[in-house]
Amino acid sequence: MPFLRIEDFKKDLNSKVNVMLQEHDLHIKQVHALRLLEQKEDQCHKNIVLINEMRKELLNRFYKQ
């Protein structure tokens, strides 16, 4: 029956924890980047709506003259 020494367990556990923490940090950064992209996309959409409204208003003024 094989046994696991506590020192070996601690080494393996520490290395696994470090990897998990690095992956977690990367995940947090990626989520933050995705949120920023979503905000930029929303702002671009609002800008497009405003541009279209301005275009309509300019065309209306042009045709009224």
N, C-alpha and C positions, 0 to 999 in steps of 0.2 A: 504494500500500500504506500503510494508516494506521499510525501509531506512537503509542505511549502514553508520555507523559513520566513520569519517575520521581516527580516531585512530585504529579502527578495520581493516580498509582497509590497513593502513600502516603496522600493525603487520602481516597480511596475506601476503602482498606484500613482506615484508622483509624476511619472512620465505621461500617463494617461490623462491625469488632471491638467497638466500643462497643455497638452494637445487640445483638450476640450475647451480650455479657457481661450486659447488662440482662435479656435473655430467660432466660439461665441463672440469674441471681439470682432472677427471678420463679419459674422452674421449681423451684428448690430450696425456696423459701418455700411453694409449693403442695404439694410432696411432704411437707414438714414438717407443714403443716396437715392433710393427709390422714392422716398417721400419728397425729397427735393425735386426730383424729376417730375413727379406728379404735380407739385406746386407750379413749376415752370410751365408745364403743359396747360394747366388751368389758366395761368396768366396769358399764355399765347392764345388760347381760345377766346378769352375776354377781349384781347386786343383785336382779334379777327372780327369779332362781333362789332366792336366800336368802329373799325375800319369800314365794315359794310354799312353801318348806319351813317357814317360820314359820306360815303359814296352815294347812298340814296339821297341824302339831303342836298349834296352838290348837284346831282342830276335833277332833282325837283326844282332847285333854284334856276338851273340852266333852262329847263323846259318852260318855266313860268315867264321868262323874259321874252 
